[in-house]
Amino acid sequence: MKNNGKYLYFEVMRIIACFFVIFNHTGKKGFYLFLEHKPGGILFFADLFIAVFCKFSVPLFFAISGALFLARENEPFKVLWKKRIGKIAMVLVVFSLIYYLVEVGMGTESLSIGRFLSRFYEKNWNFSFWYLYAYIPFLMCLPFLRALVKNLSNQHFYYWFGLALVFTGLIPCLQYILCQDRWTLNEHFNAAWLCSEIVLYPCLGYFLQHRFDLTEHRNKLPLLWLVNAAAIGISCFMTYYRMQVTGNRSGNQELQVFYNSFVFINCAAVFLTVKDIFSRIRLSARLEQMIELLGSCTFGIYLLHLMVLKKIPFFTGLWDSIWIGMGNFHMLAAFLICFCVMGICCVLTLLLKKIPVIRYLF
């Protein structure tokens, strides 16, 4: 369960979450594969179910951070800003610059300091870097979140999760079914700060790790997965229904309006299941070392995966070959591509960790 001060199940969670982050970025070769099928058919809903399921990945990363950080005592502000916030900010700047220079090399961007800084400030140079932009405020809020969770009872947590269910799931679904968003709830009547990713998911992770008695409630995990499957099913239906209303089949962000409606349930189910399994089973020392090694590379894999998945012609050609070679087994091809990307980025991360200055960023 615990080796060298690390809980093995957290490393497994990181690996699973990292894999589905990559899958989330496979586009029409995986994530939007359901658009290739007839709307409403079995294959359509099967592939859509996987696309909605994968959305637990980033919330799980936040939950792991909450489980690990929120139970600790507050460090001095100087340490917080230098050790935690400063490091992530440096990673964001360095890797944004790398992706910008790649685009310059590809001829899709001109070399301009002003252009780099303006987009860096307003948007991002890698669409997956929104997580880093969000993670920095999470770190800034650590002293407040620590004080919050330590002074809440378990009843408060359940009340909080109930509010999240109502405001992020039930209300948006019902108002779209009833009136297709012609009328929406007053924007001031909400509890948005309670449901934001930098607050809800870290505090969910803290609760599941430090307050929820898994041994007492282990027999309820199958029920949790039934609820989770039903919640994902509702998200799938809402996505299908919205497609019918709007006619949108473009595979853009607008299509994902209901993907995250019940994602905190999915995140909790994956968190508790992985913790339950890897708290009880015994693995060989070699397998534990392999899991820890891969788990330690997940941040590097996250930073590099879009470079390998979409930017380097050799690899993009390889993914096309795998896609074509798998024939009609396109979802299996998507998973195989994700495994390959993960492996390549893991090797690259291990190599970069050998460089003294770069090693600090990982």
Salt bridges, closest charged atoms under 4 A:
GLU11 OE2 - ARG14 NH1 2.86
ASP47 OD2 - HIS37 NE2 2.70
GLU73 OE2 - LYS150 NZ 3.78
GLU75 OE2 - ARG84 NE 2.82
GLU75 OE1 - ARG146 NH1 2.51
GLU103 OE2 - ARG119 NH2 3.82
GLU103 OE2 - LYS311 NZ 3.81
GLU109 OE2 - ARG115 NH2 2.99
GLU109 OE2 - ARG119 NH1 3.50
GLU187 OE2 - HIS188 NE2 3.59
GLU254 OE2 - ARG242 NH1 3.62
ASP276 OD1 - ARG218 NE 2.31
ASP276 OD2 - ARG280 NH2 3.01
ASP320 OD1 - LYS29 NZ 3.05
